[in-house]
């Protein structure tokens, strides 16, 4: 997969395959899935359905697509790795700033 369009096609297919399991209780139909824009279907995968928090950005999605993942699982693993690395780096910076409050930040 190299583009959002290709990713969205894979995600729609996955959702349609899951319809017998999730569709009836959630009121989801194949028609509703097909009406979603490419960005909407991608957003549905990177957004928590319980709290609405985004686990990644569309820019993250684009970065992962640049790696040309062959499958959804490979795409998802790369995306999770990217997000996890950013969170670890962010915690490291916050910890450093807490330990060194007087040190000037360089941009």
C-alpha positions in Angstrom: 0.0 0.0 0.0 1.4 3.3 -1.0 -1.6 5.7 -0.8 -4.4 6.5 1.5 -6.8 5.3 -1.3 -5.2 1.9 -1.3 -5.2 1.7 2.5 -8.9 2.8 2.6 -9.8 0.0 0.1 -8.1 -2.6 2.5 -9.9 -1.1 5.5 -13.3 -1.2 3.8 -12.8 -4.8 2.9 -11.9 -5.7 6.5 -14.9 -3.9 7.8 -17.2 -5.7 5.4 -15.7 -9.0 6.4 -16.4 -8.1 10.1 -20.0 -7.2 9.4 -21.5 -10.5 10.5 -19.7 -10.1 13.9 -20.0 -6.4 14.6 -22.6 -5.0 12.2 -25.9 -6.1 13.7 -25.3 -4.7 17.2 -23.8 -1.5 15.9 -26.2 -0.8 13.0 -23.4 -0.9 10.5 -24.1 -1.9 6.9 -22.0 -2.4 3.8 -23.7 0.6 2.3 -22.6 2.8 5.2 -19.0 1.6 5.0 -18.9 2.2 1.2 -20.2 5.8 1.7 -17.3 6.8 4.0 -14.6 8.8 2.3 -11.1 7.4 2.3 -10.0 9.7 5.2 -13.1 8.9 7.2 -12.5 5.1 7.1 -8.8 5.7 8.0 -9.8 8.0 10.8 -12.1 5.4 12.2 -9.2 3.0 12.6 -6.9 5.5 14.3 -9.5 6.9 16.7 -10.6 5.2 19.9 -14.3 4.3 19.6 -14.7 4.7 23.4 -13.1 8.0 24.2 -12.5 9.6 20.8 -8.7 10.0 21.3 -6.6 9.7 18.2 -3.8 7.2 18.6 -2.1 8.6 15.5 -2.4 11.5 13.0 -3.0 11.4 9.3 0.6 12.5 8.9 1.7 9.4 10.8 -0.4 7.3 8.4 1.3 9.0 5.4 4.8 8.3 6.9 3.9 4.6 7.4 2.5 4.4 3.8 5.9 5.7 2.6 7.3 2.4 3.9 5.0 0.6 1.4 3.5 -2.0 3.8 2.2 -5.1 2.0 -0.6 -6.0 4.4 -2.9 -4.3 7.0 -1.0 -6.1 9.8 2.3 -4.7 8.6 0.8 -1.3 8.3 -0.6 -1.4 11.8 2.6 -2.7 13.3 4.6 0.1 11.7 2.0 2.7 12.8 2.0 1.4 16.4 5.8 1.4 16.4 5.9 5.0 15.2 3.4 6.2 17.8 5.2 4.2 20.6 8.6 5.7 19.7 7.1 9.2 19.8 5.5 8.6 23.2 8.8 7.3 24.6 10.8 10.2 23.2 8.2 12.6 24.6 8.4 11.1 28.1 12.2 11.3 27.9 12.1 15.0 27.0 9.6 15.7 29.8 11.8 13.8 32.3 14.9 15.7 31.1 13.1 19.1 31.4 11.9 18.2 34.9 15.5 17.2 36.0 17.0 20.2 34.3 14.6 23.1 34.7 17.1 25.9 34.2 18.6 24.5 31.0 17.7 26.6 28.0 15.8 24.8 25.2 17.5 24.9 21.8 15.4 24.8 18.7 
